[in-house]
């Protein structure tokens, strides 16, 4: 099923974008996604600080 997410408060830390959205149950989630080609890293977190920490410490396996 397609989830219609509206991202807000989008910021970029290196190749990783961090954004805030609501999940399907109306809870606020923070997402970190790497925009590098063929990387594939993405994760949802409950706090913005955790998402930003993941963005700062992410290392792309593809070089």
C-alpha positions in Angstrom: 0.0 0.0 0.0 1.3 3.5 -0.9 1.9 5.7 2.1 1.4 9.4 1.2 4.1 11.1 3.3 4.5 14.8 3.4 8.0 15.6 4.5 8.7 18.8 6.4 11.7 20.3 8.1 14.1 18.8 5.5 17.8 19.3 6.1 20.9 17.8 4.5 24.0 16.5 6.3 26.5 15.4 3.7 24.8 13.0 1.3 22.1 12.2 3.9 18.8 14.0 4.0 16.9 14.2 7.3 13.1 15.0 7.3 10.1 14.8 9.6 6.8 13.3 8.6 3.8 11.4 10.1 3.5 7.6 9.8 0.3 5.8 8.9 -0.9 6.0 12.5 -0.4 9.7 12.9 2.8 9.5 14.9 5.6 11.9 14.1 8.7 10.1 12.6 12.1 11.3 11.6 13.7 9.8 8.5 17.3 9.7 7.4 17.9 8.8 3.8 21.2 8.7 1.9 21.0 10.2 -1.6 24.2 8.7 -3.0 23.7 6.4 -6.0 23.4 2.7 -5.1 23.7 3.3 -1.3 20.2 2.3 -0.2 20.5 3.6 3.4 17.2 4.8 5.0 15.8 4.5 8.5 13.0 5.9 10.6 13.6 7.2 14.1 11.4 8.4 17.0 13.5 11.5 17.6 15.1 14.1 15.4 18.4 13.9 17.3 18.7 10.1 16.6 18.1 10.8 12.9 20.7 13.5 12.7 23.2 11.3 14.6 22.6 8.5 12.1 23.2 11.1 9.2 26.4 12.3 10.8 27.9 8.8 11.3 26.7 7.2 8.1 29.4 5.9 5.8 28.4 4.8 2.3 29.5 1.3 1.4 29.6 2.2 -2.3 32.5 4.3 -3.5 
